[in-house]
Amino acid sequence: MSISRDRFEQLVADALDSIPSELGNKMSNVAVMVEERGDTDDILGLYQGVPLTKRGYYAGAFPDRITVYQDPICSRCQTEEQVVVSVRRTVIHEVGHHFGISDERLRELGW
């Protein structure tokens, strides 16, 4: 599935907007980026940083980073609707890591 970078970035923004405000308001010092691909084609997103559950004194730290990879997501989808679902799932999964939730637990929860 081919989709423009602008459209993909809008889908990522929409996915972030879909997060309940009581959680979104607790996201702290995190930047969300879109890149074409990661180190391997099987990674759809990546969280880099210190999860909220592990932060102590945190003043002056660089922002945590959530990266969503466009090419691997689009290559797995046949329609834009599938891209929307995959982007949302990826964004929520990576936001889960920001909140300190492990991959195993996120899989159990369906993310």
Summary of the structure (lengths in Angstrom):
residues: 111
radius of gyration: 13.9
end to end distance: 21.9
largest distance: 45.3
contacts: 300
relative contact order: 0.23
helix: 46%
strand: 14%
